[in-house]
Amino acid sequence: MKKLLVSLGLCAALAACNSNSINRGKAGESCTSHNDCAGSLGCYNGICSATAAVGEEDGGTATAALSQEGESCTRRADCDTGLVCFDQICMAAAPAPSPDAGATSNASAGIRGETCTTNGDCSVGLVCIPNPTAQSIGVCDVAKYNITAGGMTCSAECKQDIDCCELPIGESGAVGDSGAVNYNSCADLRKVLNPADPSGCELDPASPSRECFLYKTYCDCATSIPWKCNAGSCSYNKLCTGNGEIIKGCPTQTRTGVPTVSICNLANACAATSVKSGCASDDACTGTVIADVAGEKCVLGECVCATGGACYRRCNVDLDCAKNYTCKANLCTFSGECTKALDCIQKSGDVTSVCDKNTCKKPCTIDQDCSPSGVAGTKFKNLVCGADSFCTDITGQCSSDNDCAATAANGQLVKKFCVATTAATTVTYASAITATK
């Protein structure tokens, strides 16, 4: 009899342990699937609840211990038959990609920087991205950065000739016993010249040569401009008789600090040579230094004369050329950084990388695919999703001249101009690394 009572007590205990009322969430408690909640409660947005949001079914029947549509899940197995698990929510089908994925008008939805586990935890226009400081939860952040990748960059130091007439930042000098003087403006130069007629300093024997040259080069542009603006770059266009910054000499830099040729050649121009240099034919390369091989000269029949007058070691087939170069007209010609997606994947370590027009690119649908926004300690990397659905670098991008500033040689800022960018058309050559013939 005593054994029978013990057995009955054990069975009662086991029955109690198997009851749905034990170890299941009550209303308001956290859950990850329908099966976590007691009785007829369903799991909605990670909370056990007796009622679902408007338009959702109330899960939790005794015969189905799986999450219904709209309820929370961590995998498809948590959802009822026919449903799938996306963003930790059971739904009838995979959601269409949306840059503005996020919660509906929910007062409890997270704002940018708040933690989340699904897009549904975030306000409209925000997405739930991985949190760099906590692996188990995400953070709400913007999907779009409201930055349009355009075709304008701060890359020109001039738009017209007169733009080049500006004294470079950081000029200084010493005249007589006055010691070092900073020339911050043309007015500073006029002080050390003849204030009554600084433009005539070239004819005044008492004028300091360098200061006179600086004034005539960068300040005295009312009647004659000594500069030419060519494709956004300033080039000195005045005849010279001597080298360097002396009267009728050559400047050492443009207004933005770009170095210039300060040698006055035989044609009285500030350029390295007065005649076209380099080869005119393949035969002319014999005895000429190979353009990209230090200290080596071409022997008879070894080299090819490229456009621009440089000699390169001849190729016969692609095998003769280095990686990313192909043999065209016996010249190893740069063909781009890739020929297939695998080249880009191995280079970037990102399996989504593709090769587009011989250039490695990263596909994207939202800006977050290209760079973090700066939330939660991250840093924006000047990359956004462009109109072509590839990540685009916006470094130096502008919409007007007011956006532009560049660092001059002395580390100070000087204005540049916002101009349309043009695709590079320069062809790059290289010497063959071996020869098959």
C-alpha positions as CSV (number, residue, x, y, z in Angstrom):
1,M,0.0,0.0,0.0
2,K,2.8,2.4,0.9
3,K,4.5,1.7,-2.5
4,L,1.2,2.4,-4.3
5,L,0.9,5.9,-2.6
6,V,4.5,6.7,-3.5
7,S,3.9,5.8,-7.1
8,L,0.7,7.9,-7.2
9,G,2.5,10.9,-5.7
10,L,5.3,10.6,-8.3
11,C,2.8,10.5,-11.1
12,A,1.0,13.6,-9.7
13,A,4.3,15.4,-9.6
14,L,5.2,14.5,-13.1
15,A,1.8,15.6,-14.3
16,A,2.2,18.9,-12.6
17,C,5.6,19.3,-14.3
18,N,4.1,18.8,-17.7
19,S,1.3,21.3,-17.2
20,N,1.3,24.3,-19.5
21,S,0.9,26.6,-16.5
22,I,4.5,25.9,-15.4
23,N,7.5,27.7,-16.8
24,R,5.5,29.6,-19.5
25,G,5.2,33.3,-19.7
26,K,2.3,35.2,-18.4
27,A,0.8,38.3,-20.0
28,G,3.4,41.0,-20.3
29,E,6.4,38.7,-19.9
30,S,9.1,38.4,-22.6
31,C,9.0,35.6,-25.2
32,T,10.7,34.6,-28.5
33,S,7.9,32.3,-29.9
34,H,4.3,31.4,-29.2
35,N,5.4,28.3,-27.3
36,D,7.0,30.5,-24.6
37,C,3.5,31.8,-23.5
38,A,1.0,30.2,-21.2
39,G,-2.5,29.1,-22.2
40,S,-4.1,31.1,-24.9
41,L,-1.5,33.9,-24.8
42,G,0.4,34.7,-28.0
43,C,3.9,36.1,-28.5
44,Y,3.7,39.6,-30.1
45,N,6.8,41.8,-30.5
46,G,8.6,39.7,-27.9
47,I,5.8,40.1,-25.3
48,C,3.2,37.5,-24.2
49,S,-0.3,39.0,-24.8
50,A,-3.9,37.8,-24.9
51,T,-4.7,40.1,-27.9
52,A,-2.8,40.9,-31.1
53,A,-2.4,44.2,-32.8
54,V,-5.1,45.3,-35.2
55,G,-5.1,43.1,-38.3
56,E,-3.3,40.3,-36.6
57,E,-4.6,37.0,-35.5
58,D,-4.6,35.9,-31.9
59,G,-2.4,32.9,-31.6
60,G,-2.2,30.4,-28.8
61,T,-4.7,27.7,-29.4
62,A,-4.1,24.5,-27.5
63,T,-3.5,22.5,-30.7
64,A,-0.9,24.9,-32.2
65,A,2.1,25.8,-30.1
66,L,3.8,27.7,-32.9
67,S,3.8,31.5,-33.6
68,Q,1.1,32.8,-35.9
69,E,1.5,35.6,-38.5
70,G,2.8,38.7,-36.8
71,E,4.1,36.9,-33.8
72,S,7.8,36.8,-32.8
73,C,10.2,34.1,-33.9
74,T,13.9,33.4,-34.0
75,R,13.8,30.9,-36.9
76,R,11.2,29.4,-39.3
77,A,10.6,26.4,-37.0
78,D,9.0,28.8,-34.5
79,C,6.3,29.7,-37.0
80,D,3.1,27.9,-38.0
81,T,3.0,25.9,-41.2
82,G,3.3,28.1,-44.3
83,L,4.9,31.0,-42.5
84,V,8.5,32.3,-42.7
85,C,10.6,34.1,-40.1
86,F,12.0,37.5,-41.2
87,D,13.3,40.2,-38.9
88,Q,12.2,37.9,-36.0
89,I,8.6,38.1,-37.1
90,C,6.4,35.3,-38.6
91,M,4.9,36.4,-41.9
92,A,3.3,34.8,-44.9
93,A,6.1,35.7,-47.3
94,A,9.5,37.4,-47.4
95,P,9.1,41.2,-47.3
96,A,10.1,43.3,-50.3
97,P,13.3,45.3,-49.7
98,S,12.6,48.8,-48.6
99,P,15.0,51.6,-47.8
100,D,12.5,53.0,-45.4
101,A,11.9,49.8,-43.5
102,G,10.9,50.4,-39.9
103,A,8.0,50.6,-37.5
104,T,4.6,52.1,-38.2
105,S,3.4,55.1,-36.2
106,N,4.1,53.5,-32.8
107,A,4.8,55.8,-29.9
108,S,7.1,53.2,-28.3
109,A,9.2,52.7,-31.5
110,G,12.9,53.5,-31.0
111,I,14.5,56.6,-32.3
112,R,18.1,56.8,-33.8
113,G,20.6,55.3,-31.4
114,E,18.2,53.2,-29.4
115,T,18.6,49.5,-29.1
116,C,16.5,47.1,-31.2
117,T,16.2,43.5,-32.3
118,T,14.2,44.0,-35.5
119,N,13.3,46.8,-37.9
120,G,9.9,46.8,-36.3
121,D,11.4,48.1,-33.1
122,C,12.5,51.3,-34.9
123,S,10.6,54.4,-36.0
124,V,9.6,55.0,-39.6
125,G,12.6,55.5,-41.9
126,L,15.0,53.7,-39.5
127,V,16.4,50.2,-39.7
128,C,17.9,48.0,-37.0
129,I,21.6,47.5,-37.7
130,P,24.2,45.4,-35.8
131,N,25.4,47.2,-32.7
132,P,29.2,47.5,-32.8
133,T,29.3,47.5,-28.9
134,A,26.8,44.7,-28.2
135,Q,26.6,41.6,-30.4
136,S,23.2,40.3,-29.1
137,I,21.2,43.5,-29.9
138,G,21.1,46.1,-32.7
139,V,20.7,49.8,-32.8
140,C,18.1,51.9,-34.7
141,D,19.7,54.1,-37.4
142,V,18.8,55.9,-40.6
143,A,18.7,53.9,-43.8
144,K,19.2,56.9,-46.1
145,Y,21.7,59.7,-45.4
146,N,20.1,62.4,-47.6
147,I,23.3,62.7,-49.5
148,T,23.2,62.4,-53.3
149,A,26.4,61.2,-55.0
150,G,26.9,63.8,-57.8
151,G,29.3,64.6,-60.5
152,M,30.8,67.8,-59.0
153,T,34.0,68.0,-57.1
154,C,36.3,70.7,-55.6
155,S,39.1,69.9,-58.1
156,A,39.8,73.2,-60.0
157,E,42.1,76.0,-59.0
158,C,40.6,78.2,-61.7
159,K,37.7,78.7,-64.1
160,Q,39.2,81.6,-66.0
161,D,42.7,83.1,-66.3
162,I,42.1,85.9,-63.8
163,D,41.4,83.3,-61.1
164,C,45.1,82.4,-61.1
165,C,46.2,85.9,-60.1
166,E,46.2,85.4,-56.4
167,L,49.1,85.5,-54.0
168,P,49.8,82.1,-52.5
169,I,49.4,81.7,-48.8
170,G,52.5,81.8,-46.7
171,E,54.8,83.9,-48.8
172,S,57.5,85.8,-46.9
173,G,60.8,87.5,-47.5
174,A,63.5,89.9,-46.1
175,V,64.3,93.3,-47.6
176,G,67.2,95.3,-46.3
177,D,67.5,95.3,-42.5
178,S,63.8,94.8,-41.9
179,G,64.2,91.1,-41.2
180,A,61.7,88.4,-42.1
181,V,58.3,89.8,-43.3
182,N,55.2,87.8,-44.1
183,Y,53.5,88.8,-47.4
184,N,49.8,88.1,-46.6
185,S,48.5,90.3,-49.3
186,C,49.5,92.3,-52.3
187,A,49.4,95.4,-50.1
188,D,52.3,93.9,-48.1
189,L,54.3,93.7,-51.3
190,R,53.5,97.2,-52.4
191,K,55.1,98.4,-49.1
192,V,58.5,97.2,-50.0
193,L,58.2,98.4,-53.6
194,N,57.6,101.9,-54.9
195,P,54.1,102.5,-53.4
196,A,53.4,105.2,-56.1
197,D,54.1,102.9,-59.0
198,P,54.6,99.2,-58.0
199,S,53.7,98.0,-61.5
200,G,56.9,99.6,-62.8
201,C,59.1,97.8,-60.4
202,E,60.8,95.8,-63.3
203,L,62.3,99.1,-64.5
204,D,63.3,100.3,-61.1
205,P,66.8,99.3,-60.2
206,A,66.1,99.8,-56.5
207,S,63.2,97.4,-56.5
208,P,63.9,94.0,-54.7
209,S,63.9,91.4,-57.4
210,R,61.9,88.7,-55.8
211,E,59.2,91.0,-54.3
212,C,58.9,92.7,-57.7
213,F,58.4,89.3,-59.4
214,L,55.8,88.1,-56.9
215,Y,53.9,91.4,-57.4
216,K,54.0,91.2,-61.2
217,T,53.1,87.5,-61.1
218,Y,50.2,87.3,-58.6
219,C,49.0,90.9,-58.2
220,D,49.5,93.0,-61.3
221,C,46.9,91.5,-63.6
222,A,44.8,94.5,-64.5
223,T,46.2,94.9,-68.0
224,S,47.9,91.6,-68.7
225,I,47.4,88.2,-67.1
226,P,50.5,86.1,-66.9
227,W,48.6,82.9,-66.3
228,K,46.4,80.6,-68.4
229,C,43.6,78.4,-66.9
230,N,43.8,75.0,-68.6
231,A,41.2,72.5,-67.6
232,G,41.0,73.9,-64.1
233,S,44.8,74.2,-63.6
234,C,46.9,77.3,-63.6
235,S,50.0,77.5,-65.9
236,Y,52.4,80.4,-66.2
237,N,52.3,81.9,-69.6
238,K,54.7,84.9,-69.6
239,L,58.1,85.0,-71.3
240,C,61.1,84.7,-69.0
241,T,64.8,85.4,-69.1
242,G,65.9,83.7,-65.9
243,N,65.2,80.8,-63.5
244,G,63.2,81.1,-60.2
245,E,61.6,84.0,-58.5
246,I,63.5,86.9,-59.9
247,I,62.5,89.8,-62.2
248,K,61.3,88.2,-65.5
249,G,61.9,84.7,-63.9
250,C,59.6,81.7,-63.3
251,P,57.2,81.0,-60.4
252,T,57.6,78.1,-58.1
253,Q,53.9,77.5,-57.3
254,T,50.4,78.4,-58.3
255,R,48.0,80.2,-56.1
256,T,46.9,77.0,-54.4
257,G,50.5,75.8,-53.7
258,V,50.8,73.4,-56.7
259,P,54.5,73.3,-57.7
260,T,55.4,74.7,-61.1
261,V,58.4,74.4,-63.4
262,S,60.7,77.3,-62.3
263,I,63.3,76.8,-65.1
264,C,63.4,79.2,-68.0
265,N,64.2,77.2,-71.2
266,L,65.8,78.2,-74.5
267,A,62.4,79.3,-75.8
268,N,62.1,81.8,-72.9
269,A,59.2,79.7,-71.4
270,C,59.0,78.4,-67.9
271,A,59.2,74.7,-68.9
272,A,61.7,71.9,-68.6
273,T,62.7,71.9,-72.3
274,S,62.1,73.9,-75.4
275,V,61.6,71.0,-77.8
276,K,59.4,67.9,-77.7
277,S,61.3,65.2,-75.8
278,G,61.2,61.5,-76.2
279,C,61.0,59.1,-79.2
280,A,59.2,59.6,-82.5
281,S,59.4,55.9,-83.6
282,D,60.3,52.5,-82.3
283,D,63.8,52.7,-83.9
284,A,64.4,55.9,-82.0
285,C,64.2,54.0,-78.7
286,T,67.5,52.3,-79.3
287,G,69.9,53.6,-76.7
288,T,67.1,55.5,-74.9
289,V,66.3,54.9,-71.2
290,I,63.4,52.6,-70.6
291,A,60.6,54.7,-69.1
292,D,59.8,52.5,-66.1
293,V,63.0,50.6,-65.5
294,A,65.6,52.6,-63.7
295,G,69.1,52.6,-65.3
296,E,68.3,50.4,-68.3
297,K,68.4,51.4,-71.9
298,C,66.7,49.9,-74.9
299,V,68.7,47.7,-77.2
300,L,67.9,47.3,-80.9
301,G,64.3,46.0,-81.4
302,E,63.6,45.7,-77.7
303,C,61.3,48.7,-77.1
304,V,58.2,50.4,-78.5
305,C,57.7,54.1,-78.7
306,A,54.4,55.0,-76.9
307,T,52.2,58.0,-77.3
308,G,53.9,60.8,-75.4
309,G,57.4,59.9,-76.5
310,A,58.3,57.3,-73.8
311,C,60.0,54.0,-74.6
312,Y,58.7,50.7,-73.0
313,R,60.0,47.1,-73.3
314,R,58.0,45.4,-76.1
315,C,55.4,42.7,-75.4
316,N,54.0,40.1,-77.9
317,V,51.2,38.4,-75.9
318,D,49.3,39.1,-72.7
319,L,51.6,36.6,-70.9
320,D,54.4,39.0,-71.3
321,C,52.7,41.7,-69.2
322,A,52.2,42.1,-65.4
323,K,48.8,41.5,-63.8
324,N,46.0,43.8,-64.9
325,Y,47.9,44.7,-68.1
326,T,47.2,43.3,-71.6
327,C,49.4,43.4,-74.7
328,K,48.0,45.8,-77.3
329,A,50.1,46.9,-80.3
330,N,53.2,45.5,-78.5
331,L,52.6,47.7,-75.5
332,C,51.5,46.4,-72.1
333,T,48.4,48.5,-71.5
334,F,46.5,48.8,-68.2
335,S,43.2,47.0,-68.5
336,G,41.7,47.8,-65.1
337,E,41.9,46.4,-61.6
338,C,39.7,43.4,-62.4
339,T,38.3,41.2,-65.1
340,K,36.0,39.1,-63.0
341,A,34.2,39.3,-59.6
342,L,36.7,36.9,-58.0
343,D,39.4,39.5,-58.5
344,C,37.4,42.0,-56.4
345,I,36.3,39.5,-53.8
346,Q,39.9,38.5,-53.1
347,K,41.0,42.2,-53.1
348,S,38.3,43.5,-50.8
349,G,37.4,40.4,-48.7
350,D,33.7,41.0,-49.5
351,V,31.9,38.3,-51.4
352,T,29.3,40.8,-52.7
353,S,32.0,42.8,-54.6
354,V,31.6,42.8,-58.4
355,C,33.7,43.8,-61.4
356,D,32.0,46.5,-63.4
357,K,33.8,47.9,-66.4
358,N,37.2,46.7,-65.1
359,T,36.6,48.4,-61.8
360,C,35.8,46.7,-58.4
361,K,32.6,48.0,-56.9
362,K,30.3,47.1,-54.0
363,P,26.6,46.7,-54.8
364,C,24.1,48.4,-52.4
365,T,20.4,49.2,-51.9
366,I,20.7,51.6,-49.0
367,D,23.5,53.9,-47.7
368,Q,24.0,51.6,-44.7
369,D,25.4,49.0,-47.1
370,C,28.3,51.3,-47.9
371,S,29.2,53.0,-44.6
372,P,28.0,53.4,-41.1
373,S,26.3,56.7,-40.3
374,G,28.3,57.6,-37.2
375,V,25.8,56.2,-34.7
376,A,27.0,54.3,-31.6
377,G,30.6,55.2,-32.0
378,T,30.9,54.4,-35.7
379,K,32.4,56.8,-38.2
380,F,31.0,57.8,-41.6
381,K,33.5,56.8,-44.4
382,N,32.3,59.2,-47.1
383,L,30.6,56.4,-49.0
384,V,26.9,56.4,-50.0
385,C,24.7,54.2,-52.3
386,G,24.8,55.9,-55.7
387,A,22.1,56.0,-58.4
388,D,23.8,53.0,-60.1
389,S,23.3,50.9,-57.0
390,F,27.0,50.9,-56.3
391,C,28.8,52.4,-53.3
392,T,30.2,55.8,-54.3
393,D,33.0,57.8,-52.7
394,I,31.8,61.4,-52.1
395,T,35.1,62.8,-50.9
396,G,35.5,66.3,-52.2
397,Q,32.0,66.4,-53.6
398,C,30.3,69.8,-53.8
399,S,27.3,71.6,-55.2
400,S,28.8,75.1,-55.4
401,D,32.1,76.9,-55.0
402,N,31.2,77.8,-51.4
403,D,31.6,74.1,-50.5
404,C,35.3,74.1,-51.6
405,A,38.5,74.4,-49.7
406,A,41.8,72.6,-50.3
407,T,45.0,72.3,-48.2
408,A,47.9,74.3,-49.7
409,A,51.5,73.3,-49.3
410,N,51.9,75.2,-46.0
411,G,48.9,73.5,-44.4
412,Q,46.5,76.4,-44.6
413,L,43.2,76.4,-46.5
414,V,42.7,78.1,-49.9
415,K,39.5,78.1,-52.0
416,K,39.1,75.9,-55.0
417,F,36.2,75.7,-57.5
418,C,33.4,73.2,-57.8
419,V,33.4,71.7,-61.3
420,A,32.0,68.7,-63.1
421,T,34.2,65.7,-62.9
422,T,35.3,64.0,-66.1
423,A,36.2,60.3,-66.6
424,A,40.0,59.8,-66.8
425,T,41.1,59.1,-70.4
426,T,44.8,58.6,-69.8
427,V,46.2,55.3,-71.0
428,T,48.8,53.7,-68.7
429,Y,51.6,51.6,-70.2
430,A,54.2,49.4,-68.6
431,S,57.2,47.5,-69.8
432,A,56.8,43.8,-70.5
433,I,58.1,41.7,-67.6
434,T,59.2,38.9,-69.9
435,A,59.2,38.1,-73.6
436,T,57.9,35.1,-75.5
437,K,59.8,35.9,-78.7
